[in-house]
Amino acid sequence: MSRHTPITAVVTGASSGIGLAVARAFLRRGDRVVGNGRDQARLEAAARTLDAGERFVPVAGDIADPATSARIFDVAESRFGRVEVLVNNAGIFRSKAITEYTDADLDALIDTNLRGFVHATKRAAQHMTAHGGGHVVNVTASIALQPLANVPAALPILIKGGLHAATKALALELAPKKILVSAVAPGIVDTPLYAPEMHDFLRTLQPLGRIASADEIAEAVLHLASATFTTGVVLPVDGGMSAGRW
Ligand SMILES: NC(=O)c1ccc[n+]([C@@H]2O[C@H](COP(=O)([O-])OP(=O)(O)OC[C@H]3O[C@@H](n4cnc5c(N)ncnc54)[C@H](OP(=O)(O)O)[C@@H]3O)[C@@H](O)[C@H]2O)c1
């Protein structure tokens, strides 16, 4: 087997949950990671657990602000020269009846889940076009592929479903630039997004009868980030949750 040539990955939302597991998986492979999150202290705590020295560079800032993506790519370029992979992972989830969503919920979901995606992807497309290609992997949500009656979440689904459509559109748009764009759609994952007391209910939502680990999602992200002929796919990693009725 040929040796892996280290690459540089930008991971948004790298201080917790799936993003932290993705960062760890790249670092274990010998890669470099520029990790983002809003809170500097949480990012520094993540850096300590990752223990990767100068191969992990934290860049704090709200991904909804275009200046954050600009800083991430500037730092990445000055430290490592080139970014081969962007993982659009930062995201929030709010489950409510449509009548209960507030304007603040709507703003928060649009800011992180939509604006953050747009700003980071624009930067990546510019950078990767100038450097001969790359990969963008979006972390979406399986519930946007098949909504669940007992988990009302129309607003997050609206945005994550839009990201599924954008994944395919961007795969076509950016293919001539050799930029491959795909998505991983997790089911229910063991991260701080869900309180442990919800786990008994949450595991009933997936046919395989358990909750995914963040490492299982990271494995799929790395797979798509290394693909040479797969682009425009939305890969559910959801224990069968979106496969149909059960
Ligand atoms: N956990 C699940 O079951 C599940 C299921 C389906 C999809 N997903 C998706 O997976 C992704 C990661 O979720 P997770 O469960 O790992 O969540 P998490 O443990 O809450 O981690 C979210 C990460 O994103 C960062 N973040 C949040 N808002 C941000 C912003 N505006 N700018 C920059 N960073 C921001 C957080 O750090 P700060 O708070 O310090 O900014 C943290 O590092 C999300 O897109 C989520 O929708 C998760």
The ligand as a MOL file (V3000), in Angstrom:
LIG
                    3D

  0  0  0     0  0            999 V3000
M  V30 BEGIN CTAB
M  V30 COUNTS 48 52 0 0 0
M  V30 BEGIN ATOM
M  V30 1 N -25.0010 15.0240 16.8810 0
M  V30 2 C -25.9250 14.5720 16.0350 0
M  V30 3 O -26.6960 13.6480 16.3480 0
M  V30 4 C -26.0340 15.1460 14.6440 0
M  V30 5 C -26.9860 14.5800 13.7810 0
M  V30 6 C -27.1080 15.0750 12.4930 0
M  V30 7 C -26.3010 16.1150 12.0690 0
M  V30 8 N -25.3750 16.6520 12.9270 0 CHG=1
M  V30 9 C -24.5640 17.7610 12.4300 0
M  V30 10 O -23.2090 17.5370 12.7240 0
M  V30 11 C -22.5410 18.7880 12.8920 0
M  V30 12 C -21.7660 18.7780 14.2130 0
M  V30 13 O -22.6680 18.5160 15.2690 0
M  V30 14 P -22.1740 17.9920 16.6890 0
M  V30 15 O -23.2070 17.0660 17.1690 0
M  V30 16 O -20.7660 17.5520 16.6320 0 CHG=-1
M  V30 17 O -22.3420 19.3540 17.5290 0
M  V30 18 P -21.5180 19.9250 18.7980 0
M  V30 19 O -20.9180 18.8320 19.5840 0
M  V30 20 O -22.4780 20.8740 19.4340 0
M  V30 21 O -20.3330 20.7600 18.1130 0
M  V30 22 C -20.6050 21.8660 17.2980 0
M  V30 23 C -19.2950 22.5460 16.9600 0
M  V30 24 O -19.5800 23.6670 16.1110 0
M  V30 25 C -19.0700 24.8580 16.7190 0
M  V30 26 N -19.9340 25.9650 16.3480 0
M  V30 27 C -21.2490 26.1260 16.6050 0
M  V30 28 N -21.7000 27.2640 16.0700 0
M  V30 29 C -20.6340 27.8470 15.4620 0
M  V30 30 C -20.4510 29.0400 14.7340 0
M  V30 31 N -21.4560 29.9110 14.5320 0
M  V30 32 N -19.2150 29.3220 14.2530 0
M  V30 33 C -18.1770 28.4630 14.4460 0
M  V30 34 N -18.3040 27.3160 15.1200 0
M  V30 35 C -19.5140 27.0110 15.6160 0
M  V30 36 C -19.0380 24.5460 18.2260 0
M  V30 37 O -18.1150 25.3280 18.9460 0
M  V30 38 P -18.5480 26.7380 19.6620 0
M  V30 39 O -19.8820 26.4890 20.3000 0
M  V30 40 O -17.4460 27.0600 20.5960 0
M  V30 41 O -18.6520 27.7010 18.5240 0
M  V30 42 C -18.5790 23.0870 18.1790 0
M  V30 43 O -17.1900 23.0190 17.9520 0
M  V30 44 C -23.6210 19.8690 12.8380 0
M  V30 45 O -23.6460 20.4440 11.5480 0
M  V30 46 C -24.9060 19.0830 13.0930 0
M  V30 47 O -26.0280 19.6740 12.4920 0
M  V30 48 C -25.2300 16.1970 14.2180 0
M  V30 END ATOM
M  V30 BEGIN BOND
M  V30 1 1 1 2
M  V30 2 2 2 3
M  V30 3 1 2 4
M  V30 4 1 4 5
M  V30 5 2 4 48
M  V30 6 2 5 6
M  V30 7 1 6 7
M  V30 8 2 7 8
M  V30 9 1 8 9
M  V30 10 1 8 48
M  V30 11 1 9 10
M  V30 12 1 9 46
M  V30 13 1 10 11
M  V30 14 1 11 12
M  V30 15 1 11 44
M  V30 16 1 12 13
M  V30 17 1 13 14
M  V30 18 2 14 15
M  V30 19 1 14 16
M  V30 20 1 14 17
M  V30 21 1 17 18
M  V30 22 2 18 19
M  V30 23 1 18 20
M  V30 24 1 18 21
M  V30 25 1 21 22
M  V30 26 1 22 23
M  V30 27 1 23 24
M  V30 28 1 23 42
M  V30 29 1 24 25
M  V30 30 1 25 26
M  V30 31 1 25 36
M  V30 32 1 26 27
M  V30 33 1 26 35
M  V30 34 2 27 28
M  V30 35 1 28 29
M  V30 36 1 29 30
M  V30 37 2 29 35
M  V30 38 1 30 31
M  V30 39 2 30 32
M  V30 40 1 32 33
M  V30 41 2 33 34
M  V30 42 1 34 35
M  V30 43 1 36 37
M  V30 44 1 36 42
M  V30 45 1 37 38
M  V30 46 2 38 39
M  V30 47 1 38 40
M  V30 48 1 38 41
M  V30 49 1 42 43
M  V30 50 1 44 45
M  V30 51 1 44 46
M  V30 52 1 46 47
M  V30 END BOND
M  V30 END CTAB
M  END
